[in-house]
Structures are given as C-alpha cells and as structure tokens.
Amino acid sequence: MSIKAIILIIGFSLSAGMWPVSIQAQTENGRELQKIILNNREYYLHVIQRGEGLYRISQKYGVSMQEILDANDDISESLKVGQILRIPVISGRNRTDSEMERSREFLYHTVEKGQTAFFVSRKYSVPIEVIYQHNPNSERGLVEGSILRIPMEAEQTATVDRPATTTTESQQPTVDADYIYHTVQPRETLFGLSRQYSVSVDEIIEANPALRGGVLGIGSTVRIPRKEHTPTPGEQPSRILQSDDFVYHTIQNGQTYYSISRQYQVSVEALRNANPGVEQDDLKVGYMLRIPRPDIDQQIVKMDVDQDDLYISHRVRRRETLFGISRQYHVDMETIKKVNPHVDFSEFRHGITLRIPKDAWFARRTADVLQPEVVYTDTTDGDVDMITQFGDCSVNRELGYRTPIKVALMLPFSANESNRFFSAGSDSVQVSRDMRNRVNRSRIFAEFYSGVLLALDTLKKKGINIELSVYDIAASGDALNQALRDPSLKETNLIIGPGMSSELPNLSAFSREHKIPLVFPLSNTNPDIATNPYLFHVNTPDSLMFDQMAGEIIRQANGASLLVILPNEQDRQGNRFVQVLKRKAALMGAGSLNYTEYKLGGDDLVEIQSLINREGTTYVVVPSVAEADASRIIPILSGVKDKTRADIRLFGMSDWLFYQTIDPEHIHHLDGTIFRTFGLDYNDPLSNSVLRKFRQWYHIEPHAVAPYFQNSSPASAYSRYGLWGYDVTSYFISAIAQFGTDFDICLNRVTNDQVQFNFNFKRTSNWGGFYNKGLYMLRFRPDYSTERVPLREM
C-alpha cells in the first residue's frame, strides 16, 4: 500500500504589535509554560487545545473567564484550536507552582450588576457562609466587576476536563516497562516523534494501529516502544515552535545573536529587527527569540554536498578554550559538542581536532527541521486535525467481489444449562437457569443467527460474495480451543463472537495475533477492549455513555432549570452518573443553568413541587436504576405536574424500559426521554422493509430485545435478538465490501442503514479497540407517540 503525505500549513498568531520583547519558558508541574510581558504586566501564553473552552482554561490557571477576556480584547468567546491566549499572572493566585495548584480548588466568579452573595451561593450551590469565609468583606455587599472565590468539590476539580467513565488513552501511565506515553502537541508529526525517541515510524504505527489512518490528534496519547537509549519524557527533547511568520527559538547557554543567526541562516540585522528591545549582549537563557521565517524559507534547500563541504577542521592550540573557539567561529559550544561526539570535552586539551560546522551544515539542519511533513486542515467545527496519510480509504473492488469475504460466526449454540450468561443489569443478555430444554438454552444465539442469515441474503442481492463458517463453541468443554486450531480460521476477514465474556480473552488473543477484526456482539462486559486494536464492542454499557448523555441533558436544559433527584447511596451507577452530570453542568452550563439537587426522604410531593419552575421549563433527571426507587419517584413527578401545570420534562435510565412496575402513561405524561443504544422506529421505511422480511421468513415478531416497559423473558413469543444479528452482520460486511481489510480507518465513511442500532464506533486509545458510542433518544410524547432520535455528536 502506498504512503500518501498531504501537506497544509497552519500558523499561530497574536495581534499585530502586541508581541513582547521576549518570552520566557517556564515549567509548572513538569508541563512547559511560556511567559510574556506586555505593558509591564506578566501573562502566561496558552495554546488552545481540542475541546477546551474559556471555562476549562480559567480553571486550569486559577482566573475568571472575565479576566481572560479582559486580557485578550482581540478575541471573542468563540475559540479556535491553536489560538494563543494571554492568561494574567496574579500574585497570590497563580504566580508560583503552589499558588497554581491551590487556585484550582476554586471557581472564580466575576460579580455582575445587581448580584448579591445570596444569588452567588444559590448559583453555585454553596452555603452563603462559605462565600463570606473565602471572600473577606463580601458580607458588606458585592462590588460590580470584583472576583469571588467559590470553593469547588473535590470530585469536580479532580476530573473536570475529561469524562471519568470511559477507558481512554488519557488514563494510561506516562511510562511503563515497554512504552513511553507521549501526549501530542501542536505541529508534531510521526516523523518528528520517530526522531525524538529514536524509533522508526513503522514501529510507532505498529504500537498504535489507529495511526494507520493518518490522524495524529492534538492532545491524544501515542505510545512509543521503549529502547535502550529512548529518552524519557522528563528529558524535554527540543521542539521547534513555528508560525506562518516566525520560528521561535529558545536561547541556550553560550549562544549569541551571531551564532543563532548562522543556525537559522538569517542576518543579524533581520534577527535584531524581529526582536526589538532585546539586549544583544545580554541574551537570557530560557527566553525565546523570533526568527523571521521568510528569510529561512529562502535558505531551505536540500543540498547534496560532501562532508568536507559541511565542516572545517580546527586543531586545538595550547591555552585555547572551547568558549574561545566558539567565539572565533561564531558557533555556540553546544553545537560544537554535538558535531564532535568522539571528543571527551571533560578533558579538553591541545592537539584535539574539532569539526566546526560551516554555513552549509546549518542550512541543511534548518531544512531538515523545518521542512513541512504534515497536513494541517481546519475542520467544520473550527478544530484542527494533523494528518499524515498512511492508510488508504479508496473504494474496494476486490474483497467481496472478485474474492469472497470470509466470515466466522462463533457462538455457544449449545449453551450449558448451569451457566448464567451475564449478571450485570437488564441491558445484558441473560440465559435463565430454568430453561427446560436445549432449544430454549440456545435461543438467544439461534435468534441472533437468524438475523445473520437475513443480512447475508440482503448483501448477496447487492452483489457481495460471502463465505460464512459457523462454529458452535459450547460453554463447556474445549470447543473454542478446537476451533482456534482450525487452519482456515487464520484466513478469515471477520470474526463475530464469542457470546460470553469468559470466552473472549482466548479469541481476542487469536484476533490480535493474526490481525483479524473481532466483533464482540452481545455482552456488555469487555475485558480486552483496552488492549486489542482489532476488537469492536457492540453492546456498550451505559457507564461509557454517561458523558454523552450528560452533555445532551445540559444542552437541552441550558438557560432553564435542572432538577436532579439523587439516587440512594447503594446505587453506584446512578451516583456515578450524577457526578458526570455535575461536571458537565460546571463546564457547559456555568452562568446560564439553574442546577438543583433533591434527596428523597421528606414530604417529597410538596418539596419537589416547591422546586419546580412554574414560569419556564424544568428538566428533571432521575438517575436511579433501582426499580423500586424509579417506580416510586415517577408517579410523584406525574402528580407534581398535575398540580402545578408546569412544563416538566423527564430524563430517565435505559434500565427502566424493562421494568413492568413503571406505568408507561406516566413517562408519556412527563414528556420523558430515555437514552438507548438501540430501538426501533416503525415510521422508518427501511426498518419496516426488514421487519416484513423477518416476519415472512420466521413467522415471528422481531423486537429490539423487548417492547418498552415489558420483561424480556426468553419465554416471550417474539424474537429479541434477530434484528441485533441483522445489524451487526450487515454493518461490518458492508464496511469490508466498501473499504477492504483497512475498513477500521475509514469508519467515518462507511454507509450502511441499521434497523435498530445507531453504530458510531470510536477507539478507546491509539492502541485499543472500538466501542459503540452511537445513542438514540427515545422520546415518549404526551400524545402517546414515541420518537427515536439519533443523538448528535457534541
């Protein structure tokens, strides 16, 4: 497969005339910070990363959003990735490392006209005494434009920037025995990383299969294979910061204007003009100089020259020093050491022969460092992606057409009667112990297989050629290991299975070894997703969706009231969702969301009624997954709506759909919304076409596991998993037919209409597998209609 490189340019810019005399590079908690001075005030320079907003940045530096806006009168609140912000350095708050850490314990609120301490305490749900405690004299009244410190809860400050429920690369360690974990910075490339860590590009891609697609996302984590001489992250390897107009050079010990001008092949005069006010004889180590880029570009040429044309030879005389030689040739000492690795400079003496770089050496080195290698392209949402194309998403004309797609279906059709399939919630597939015969025990997998056959027939009519091999890997015995010894299995293009999470590790290891895509279709437990880049997890547990669900709730409720009915202490899943929701409210709804929590236990009807906004809309979230609690709360909310006539809109959990003790009329009355990874839309023509065909083939009614608010008992007279098998088979075989064996790097271009799923597969990391983050909102309308609405990407 050919390697394609696409080259675009993106630059960092500041307002004209606003660049300071110099920039100083500092570190804070091991992370490089850059300081500038403008009009005798100190600022941090912050380059905006993907997903950052003013609120998140203000929390990072311990300032208010208004203080950032005041320091950047040339920007709006609509931020772009790669944009540079000036962050005020404030003594007592964020000037030192300790101040920076301490400041993150607080939110910083800018007082607006008419606001009182009571208003602020309600807004942030903290007692008014706490406001007074952390803001002396605030009890005498608030001054418009002043800054208040609002203490944050520990769980909000600890993980405010990232969802805590997903398994992502950001949760991996920085270093382990086999890999170094590198966070991608703006303008970094795979080639640059290979040079920085002394490994080949192929080795990096082998350790990070996701990079075959060519996307090196800013802020993502890349694992670098460790070698004997691989530098560690603490060594701070040098990188070149570039913009359209300038290269920014960090001054090293012993460097002069002349040596720096030679290094970048620019004139001293041009260097001086680009850095007005910098004392030529007093260059401060660690500060940065601007190097005019147009002059550099005129010098960047690839030169085919001999070694003799790159260096001159200098024999060290008595009493000569390295410092004196560097001044004689206007080459800094570190460069001389670098080009003379054979010399022991700790025993510098006369008679040693040194190589001194000529202008040609500097020109070649500049060309190597500054040659563009990477694509910078603005995406539709204003973010920036860096792309070096290694994969190929050209249309496949071979696999599935000239040669068949080989698919292996590996399920326990003879499930062991004593084995309970899963135990984690109603979303899981379950095999009951009281099944009376073998047919019932294997019914789940037989239903799934019926959908597979239906999909194969549809694909065949589209001209796609498929060879299906079916393996009965029974829950007991050595059936799976026997199947893995089948030589033909190594030649398959796709494996669907197994049925049980206990069987996954062996099959996943086989998939990883032979680089075969493995679709894990039914279980919501996946022990291998973090380590197998060829693994696709279809039935994602709700906990991995919490961030999306919370984001959509805050988006809808923004500008209105949001009431959260807290679950009991034993409801771990419900309480985890509350924490995610609170973080999202802090990030997305600051200043425009009236967020309130209520704990059941008093006169609930009266107290909830007092919290309802009768003038506007109140969005109520009930995150409890306990059937007894949900069945108690929902009628209360329905009664509150009857009494107040208020506009109440309910958000509930997917587990509710299986609870027979919930009255569906209450959900409709409350204009309820439930998030779900799958569901049927009987108004969709494609869905109805497949449903009709399923009924004709199997003379049974297919459902998305169960009709709403009914038990999904295996004894029910309908097919629960037939459409599941149809969607999985249709999607993945269509993907292979469209893009061949590299379909995993082309998922955003796969076209396939699912009947009950909204597939949207995302990798957990550059070296991990995929999980399905496609969600629907099931909306139960007051007119008793039900809508299935795909949840859009945030």
N, C-alpha and C positions, 0 to 999 in steps of 0.2 A: 504494500500500500504506500502510495507516495505521501511525502510530508509536505504540507502546504503551510506557508507562512503568510499572514496577512498583516500589513503594516499601516497603522494610522498614528496620529500624534495627538496627545492631549497635554496641556500645559497648566501649571499653577500660576495664578496671578494675584497681585494685590493692586489696589487703586494707584493710579499714576501719582508719583510724587510722595507716596506715603511710606516708602521703604526706609528703614532706619539706617544709621551709619553702619551698624554692624549687628550681627545676630550671634547669640551665644548658645551653644548646645549644652544642655544640662541633662541630668537623668533624675527620674523620680520613680522609686521602686523598680529600678532596673529598666525602666522604659525611657527612651530618649525624649526629652522635651527641648524645645528651642525657644529662647527668649529674645525679644526685641525691645528696643527703647524708642518710643515715639513721643515727641514733645515733653521729654523728661519724665514720661510715665513708662512703667515696665508692663509688658504683656507676654503671655505665652502665645506661641503660634500653634494652632491646632488645624491639622488637615482632616477634613470631614470624611468619615468612612461610611460604607454602605449601612443603611439602617439607622443612622444617627439623626437626631433632631435636636433643637435648641434645649429641650428639657433634659435629655440624656447628657448633653455636653455640659450643661450647667451643673448637673450633679457630679460629674467627673472632676470638675475643677473647683467646686465649692463656691459658686457665684449664682446670682439670679439670672433668669433669662433676660430681664430688662438691662442688667449690667452688660451682658454680651451685646445686646442691640445698641446700647449707648456707645460701646467701643467700636462698633462696626456700622457706622451710619451709611455705608455704601452697600449694605446687603438688606434683604428682606427676610421674612421668616421662612421663605421657600428656599431651602438649602440644596446644594448640589454636591455630589460626591467629588472629592478632590479640591473643593473650595477651601481657602485658608481663612480662618477666623482669628481675631485677636482677642485673647482672654485676659482681662485685667488681673494683675498680680496684686493681691491685697494682704498687707501685713496683718498677722493675727488670724488669717483665714486660710491662705493657700501659698504663702511665700516659701515655706520650707516643706520638707517631706512630711514631718509630723503634723504641720498645720493642714496639709493637703488631706492626709488620712482622717484627721479629726473633723474637717469640714464636711466630709461625706456622711457624717452622722445626721446632717440636717438638710432640709429643704430651705431654699431662700426665696421668700415671698416679697415682691415689691408692692408696697401699700398704694392702693388707688384711692381716688377721691371718694369720700364718704364711707370708707371701710372702717370697721371697728374691730377690736380684739375679739369680741364675741363672734363676729362674722368669720374671722380667720379661723377661730377654734372650731367652728362648725364645718367650715370648708375642708379642713384637714383632719377632722375627727380626733382632735386632741383637747384635753381639758384647758379651759382658759387660764388656769393657774400655771400650766406648763408654758404657755405663751409668755406670761409675765416673768416666769423664772428665767427663761433664756433670753429675754429682751428687756433689760432694765429700763425703767421709766415708761414702759409701754402701758402700764396701768393708768397713767395720766392722760392717755389719748395717743392716737397714732398720727404721724406726720406723713402727708402725701409724698410719695417718692422714696420714703425710707425703706430699709431692708429688714425684714423679720426673719429670725432663725426658727424653723419648725423642725423639732426632732423627728427623725424617721424611725419606723420599727426596724428591728434587726433583719427580718426576712425581706424587707423591701430594699434595704441598702445592699444586702449581700448579693442578690442576683437580679438587680433591677434591669440590666441590659440584655439578658438572654433568658429564654424560656428554660425552666429547670426540669421540665418533664421529658424532653426529647434527648435521645442519645446522639450527640453531635460531636464533631471533632474538637469543639471548644472545651469539652470535658476531659480530653486526653492529657496525660502528663507532658511536661516540656521535654523531658529526656527519659529514655529507658535504656535497657541493655542493648537493644537492637536499632533504635531510631532516635533521631533528634526531631522535635516537632517545631516547625517554623511557621510563624504567622506571616502571611503575605502582606507586604507593604505596597503603597502606590508605586507604579512603574517597575516593579520587579518582574523578572521573566524566568522561565525554566532554565534557559541558558545561563542567566546570571546566578541562579541558585546552584547550578551544577558547578560553576567556577568557585562560588563562595564556599561550598562544602567539599570540593574536590571529589565529586562523584559525577557519573555520566548522566545525561538527560534520560537515557533509556532506563537507568537504574531508578531514577526518581519516579518515572511513569510506572515501572513495574511495582513499586511500593505504593503507588497512588493511582489505581486504574481509572479513576474518574478523570484524570488529566488527559487521558486519550482523547477526550472530547475537545481539548484545547482551551478550556476556560480556567484561568488562574485567577480566581476571585479575590479581590482585595478583602483582607480580614479572614480569609479561610486559612485552614491549617494544612500544611504539607508535611508528611513525614519523610525524613531524609535518612537513608541507610547509614548506620554508623560504620566508620572505618577507623583504622589505627590512628590516622592523623586528621580525622574530621574535626574541624573547630567546633567548640561548644557555643551555644547562644551567648554566653557571657563574654565571649571574646570580642563582641561588637565588630564584626568584619565591616570594612568600609563599603559604603554605597554612594553612588552619585545621585544627588537630587537635582533634577533638571526641570526647566520650564521651556516655553517656546523661545524666550528671550535670553535666559541665563542658565548657567550651571553654577551651583552653589558649592563652594569648596571650603571644607573645614580646615582651618590653619593648624599645621603640625609644628612641633618644636623644631626650631632652627630654620624654618622656611623664611624666605624673603620675597618681596614683590618680584624681584627679577627671577628667582627660581620658580615661583608659581607661574609667572608669565611664560617661561620656557616650557613648563609642564603642559600648559594648555595651548601653546603656540599662539599667544596673543601678545600685543605690545604692552610694555609697562604703562604707556600713556593711556591705552584703552582700559587697562585694569584700574588705573588711578581714577579715570573719569567715571567708571561704573561704581566706584566706592568713595564718593566724596566725603571728606572729613576724616577718613581713616589715616592715622599716622603711619607713614611708610616705614619709619624706623622703629615702630612700636606695635608690631602685629601681635595680638593677644591670642595665645593658644586656645583652641576650642571655639573661637568666634568663626563666623563664616564670611567669605568674600563672594561677590557676584562676578562671574566670568562672562563677558559678552559672548553670546552664542553665535551671532553672525560671523565673527572673526574665526571662531572654532570651525564652523561649517566650511569655511574656505580652505581650511587646512586638513580636513578629514579626507584622506585618500589612502587606499591600500597600496603600499609600496613594496615592490619586490626588490629587496636590497640584500647585500651580503652582510654578515656580522661585522666586518671591518667598517662598513658604512654607518653602523649604528653606534659605535664606540670609538673613543680614543684611549690610548694606553698611557697610564701615568705611573712612573716608578717613584715610590715614596723616598724623599731625601731625609737626611738627619734633621731632627728637630721639627719636622713637619707634623702637623696635626690634621686630623680628619676635618675639623672645623675650618682650618685654613685652606685646605684643598677644596672644600665645598664653596668657600667664598671665591676662590680663584676661578673656578669654572661655573659659578652661579648655579650649582646643583645642590639641593639640600642633602644633608647627611643620610637621612633615611633612604633616599633613592639610591645613593652610592652603595649603602649596605645591601639593598635589595638586589642590585645587579652584580654583586660580588659575594654570592653565598659561600664560596670556598674560603673566604678570608675570615680569620678569627679576630674580630675588632677589639676583643678584650685584651689582646696582646699586640696592639698596633705598633709597628716598628719600621725602621727604614729598610729599604730593599724590597718591600712588598710591591707587587704590580697590581694596580687597580684599573678596572674598566670604568671610564667616565662616559655617561650617555651623551650622544650628540642630539641635535635638533630632530634628526630623523627618528631616533628612538622615541622621543616624546610625541612626535606626530603619529607614529604607529600605535603607541599605547593609547593616545587620545581617541584614535579611530576605533580601536578595539572596545574601549569603554563606552563610547557614545553612539556607536552605530545603532540605529533603531532595529529592534528584533521582534517587536510585539505589536499587536493590534490594540488600539485604544478606541473604543466606539461608544458613543452616547446611546443609551437605551431609551425606550419610550418614557420611562418614569424618571428620567434625569440622572439615574445612577450610571456608573461607568464600569464596564467589564474589560478585562485584559484578555486577549485571545491570541494564542499561538496555535495554529491548527495542526493537529496530529492525526485526528480521526477523519473519517470520510462519511458524510451523510448523503452521498449520491444515491439515486434510486437503484434498488437491487433488481437485476434482471436474471439472476442465475438461480439462487436458492428459492425453491418453491415453484419454479417454472421449468428450468432445464433439469434440475435435480430436486428430489423431494425434500421437504423439511421433515427431519426425523424427530419425533416427539415420544417421550417415555412418560406414561402415567403410572405413578407408583403410590397406591393407596391400600389400606388394610380392608379389603372387601370381606375377609373372614375375621372380623373383629372378635377378640376374646371376650367372652361374656362377663368375666370378672373384672374387666378393665374399664374404669370410668375415663372417658376420653379427656375431658377438661373439667376444671372445677372453678375457673375464675369468671364468675358473672354470667349473666344471661346472654351476653354477646357471644360467648364461647359456644362451640359445637359440643354437644354432650351426648354420650351414649349411656342410657339408663341401665342399671343392673337387672331390672325386672323384665327385660326383653325376653320374649318367650321362645324365640327360635332364631335360627341363623339369618333368615331373611331380614327380620327386624334389626338384628345386630348390625348388619351391613347396610342398612337402608340409607344412611346418610351418604355413604360413598357411592352406592348404586344411583342415588338421585343425582349426585354430582356428575357421575359418569354419563347419565342420560343427557345432561346438558352439554357435555363434551361432544357426544355424538351428533347432537343437533347443530352445534357450532361447526363441526367438521363438514357436515352436509352443506351448510351455507357457504363456507370457504371454498369447498370444491366447486360450487356453482359459479364462483368468481374466478375460476381457473387456477386455483392454488393447489399444488400437489403435496400431499402429506402422507407420511408413513407413521402410524401410531402403534406403539408397543405398550401393552398393558401388563403391569407386574402386580400380583397380589402379595403385598408384603404384610402378612398377617401379624397381629400384635404379639403373638407368641412364636417361639421357635427362631430359626436362623434365616427366615425368608429374605430379609433385607440384605444380609451379607451374601447370600447366594446370588441375589440379583446384581449386586455390585461386582461380582466376579464374571458377569456376562461380558465378553469382549465387545459385543456390539454396542453396549451402553456408552462406551467411551466416544462413540462416533455420533451420538445424538446431538441435536441442535438445541433441545429444550427438554428439561425435566419438570414435571408438575407433581409435587408431593413433598414430603410424606403427609399422612393425615395427622399424625401425633407428634407433638413436640419432643417426646422422648426419642423418636427415631431420627430427629433432624440432625444431630451432630455428625453421625456417620455419613449420611447422604450429603450434608453440607461440605464435609471434608473431601468427598469424592468430586463434588461440583467445583470446589476451589482448585483442587489438584489438576483437573482436566479443563478448567475454564469454561464450564458449561452453565448457562443460565438456569437457575433453580427457582421455581415459583412455589412458595410455601403458601397454600391456598386457604386453609380453614382455621387453624389455631390462631388465637390472639396472643400466644406466648412464643417468643422467638429468642432463643439463647445465642444464636450465631450471627445476628444481623450486623453487629459491630465489627466482625472480623472477616466476613465473606463478601467480597465486592460483586459476586455474581448472584447474590440471593435477593429475591423480591418477596416482600411480606405483604400479603393482600389484606388480611383482616387486622388492621391496626387497632390496638386498644385505645379507648377514649383518652387515656392519660397522655398519649402522644399528640392528641388533637387539642389539648386544653388551650394552648397559646392561640390557635386559630379561632376557637370558639369564643374565648375571652375577647379577642380583638374585634370580632364581629358584634358582640354584645355592646362593647364600649362605643363602637362606631355608630350603632343604631341609637344608643341612649345618650350620645353626646349632646349637650345642650338641654337635657331633660333630667329627670330624677331616676336614680337606680337604687333599688332596694334589694338587698341580699339577705335571704332567710338562712341563717347559719345552720349547718348540719350538726348532729351530735358529735361528741369527741371521738367516738369509736368509728365514725365514718371517715376513714383515711382518704378515700378517693374524693369525697365531697370537700373535705378540708383542703386537700391539695389544690382543687380547682379554685377555691376561694382565694388562696394565696396568689395563684396566677392572675386571677381577675383583679385583685388589688394592685398588683404590679402594673398590669395593663392600664388600669384606671389612673395610676400615677403618671405613666408615660404618655398616654394618649388623651386623657380627659382632664388634665390639670387646668383649672380655671373655668371650665365650662360644664362640669358634671357634678351634680348633687348626689354624692355616693353615701349611702346609709346602710348599716348592718343591723339586723334584729335577731335576737336569740329567743327562741320559743321557751315558754315556761310560765308566763303570767296569763292575764286576760288577753289572749292572742288576738281575738277578733277586734277588740276595742283598740289595742295598742297598734296593731297593723293598720287599722283604719286611720289612726292619727298620723301615720307616716306617709299616707297616700297624698299625692299632689292632685287636688281636685280641679286645678286650673289648667293643668297640662297633662302630659303622658307620664305614667310611672311604669318603668320596666322592672319586673320582679324576677329575680333569679332564685330558683330553688335547687341547689346543687346536690341535695341528698339523693343517694342511690338506695337507701333503705326503704323497702316497700311500705313498712308501717308508717314511717315519717312522711313520705310523699303522699300516702293515702289520707293522712291527717291534715296536711298543710293545704292541699289543693282545694278541698271544699271550703276551708276558711277563706281563702283568697276569693273564691267564687262568691261567697256571702258578702265579703267586703265590697266587691264590685256591684253587687245588687243594691247594697245600702247607700253607697257613695255616688253611684252612677258615673264613676271616674273612668278615665281611659287607662286600663291596666293591661299590660302585655306580658305574658309569662314566658320564661325560658326554663326548660327542664332538661333532664338527662335521658340518654338513649335507653337506659335500663327500664324506664317507665313503660316502654312500648310492650313489655312482656307481662306487666302487672295487671291481673284481672280485677284487682280491688280498686283500680282507678276508673272513675266514671268518665268516658270519653267526652260526654257533654260538657263537663267542667273545663276540659282542655280547650274545647272549641269556644266556650263562653269567655275564656280568658285570652282568646286570640293567641294560643300557645305556639311556641316554636321549639322543636327538638332537633338537635344536630345528629346526623347519622351518616355513616359511610355508604349506606346503600338503602334503596327504597324504590318502589315502583311508581311510575306516572302513567295512569291509564288514559291520559289525554295525548300521549306521545304516539304518533303513527308507527314508528319503528318498534316500540315496545309491544304494541298491540299485534303487530305482524308476527313477532316472535312468540307471543303468548298464544296466538291462534295455532301456530305450527306445533307448539308444545302440546296443546290440548289434542290436536289431531293425531300426533304420534303416540302419546302415552295415556290419553283418556283420563287425565287428572289435572287439577287446577294448580298452577305454579304460583308461589308467593315468595316475597322477599323474606324468607325464613319464617315469618308468621304474620297474619293480619294484625293490625295495630291493636294493642291492649288485649291480646289473647296469648295464652300459653303456647309455646312451640313444642308441644308434646310429640314424640315420634309416632304416636298412635293417630295423630291428626290425619284427616283424609285429604291431604294435599301434598304436593312436592315442595319441600322447603329449600332444597339446595340445587335443583335443576338449573335455575337461572344463574346461580353462582358459577356452576361449571361452564355454562354457556359463555358468560362474560370473560372469565379467566382465559379460556381456550381461544376465543375469538380475538381478544386484545393482543395476546403475546404472539400468536401465529401471524396475525396481521402485521405486527411490528417487524417480525423477521422477514416476512414477504416484502415489506416496503424498504427495509434498510439492511437486510442481511445479518450476519453474525455480530456486527457492531451496533445493533439497534439501541443498546443501552446508552450510547452517547447522543442518540437522536430522539429521545423520548418526547421532547417538546414539539416534535414534528410528526409524531405518529397520529394517524387519523383512523379512528375506529369508534363506532357508536355502541356504547354499552347499554344494556337493558336496565340493570338495577344499580350498577356501580358508576362512580364518577372518578375513574382512575387518574391519579396525578402522583407519579412516583418520584420521590426525592431521596438522594443519598444521605445516609447518616453522617458520612465523612468522605474524604477523598479516597479512603481505603476500605470503607464499609459498604454494606448492602443498601437496598432501597426499601422504604416503607411508603405505603399509600396514604397520602395526606389529602386525598380528594374527599370533600364533605358535601353533604346536602343539608339544607334547612327544610325540615318537614313542618309546614305551617298549617295549623288547624284553625280554620277561619270560623267566625261566629255564625256564618250561614251554613255551617257543617260541611263545607267543601274542604278538601285537603290539597295543598300545593307542595310540589317538590322543586326546590330552588337550589341550583348549584351555588356553593359558597365561593365567592370570588377570592383571588389572591390578595392579601393585604400588602 
